[in-house]
Structure formats: structure tokens, C-alpha cells
Amino acid sequence: MSEPTLEFFTDPLPKYRFLVVLGPAAAHLPPEQAALLPLTAQGAFQQVTGLGAQLEVTAYPEGGVNDRVRQLPVRHSWNRLVLHRGVARGTALWSWYRAGLGNPLGARRSGAVVLLDGAGVPGAVWAFRGGLAAKWTGPDLHAERSEVAVEQLEIAHEGLLAVDQAVPGLG
């Protein structure tokens, strides 16, 4: 292996360079609602939390086996993604949330969180599918502070996939 290839595996990715990409609305939305949901600009978020999942496990004490308790998988669930961004003049996130309120199936969108390396090249990608805008939180307003107003959007989704990235120098 060459030295650059080894460096690829040893250098951790910085957490401050990332993009969030939200795809267009799902096909089942009426056209007037789909028009409210343009592709959200990449890099418009200051923080993303909730990349994660968990497997519910139940303990099963098996009769006659006294040295351990069996652990059996029950079901898998995904954490909600929480997007944080400064409030801007556009209302794309609010419109997505509102569009889902009027549709019994919700306004589903898929998307991805892309973590970039120091050169701006994607190093890790987590794609989600069937995302619903489950909770919108507006900014806390304080007249005595000079801070940026931040809104949050929680996305409940139906699955997260870590997308394999090509490894430089390994054909």
C-alpha cells in the first residue's frame, strides 16, 4: 500500500464540514404541495444530530443455563435526525412540515448527510429514506442577546444507510 492510502484510513474526518441534501417531495403528494418543497440547499444547516439506531434486546433466562442470560433481538429502530439552522427569509422547512399535516400519509422525502474531508471531498455519507418532518421548533427570542435565531426540524425516517465511498488508490 502506498502512503496516501494509509493516510486515508488513519485521518479522521472533521465534524464541521458537512452537507445535508433533501430530495424532492414524494410522488404521492398533490402537485400544489410538491411545489412547496424544493430541493433544500446543501450546506444550509449548522448542526445535525441524531445519526444513530438501536436494537431492542430482551433478556431470556434459559432454564438450566445458570452461567449466562440469553439476549434476543426484538426490533430495530432509527433515531430522529434533527437539523439546526439559522432562520432565513425562506420557509422551505416550515412548508415541508405544514404539507405533511394535511396529508394522512405525510410529506415524505429522502435525503442524505454528507461528511466532507479537509479537501471538501465526501468521506462518509448516510442516506435516509421515507423522511417525515415530524417536529418543527422555532427560535428562542431574547432581546438582550445578539445571537442568531435558530430553527430545528426533526425528521422521522424509515431507514439509514451508510453509503460506501470509493477508497483512493484501491482501484
Order of alpha helices (4+ residues) and beta strands (2+ residues): alpha-beta-alpha-beta-beta-beta-beta-alpha-beta-beta-beta-beta
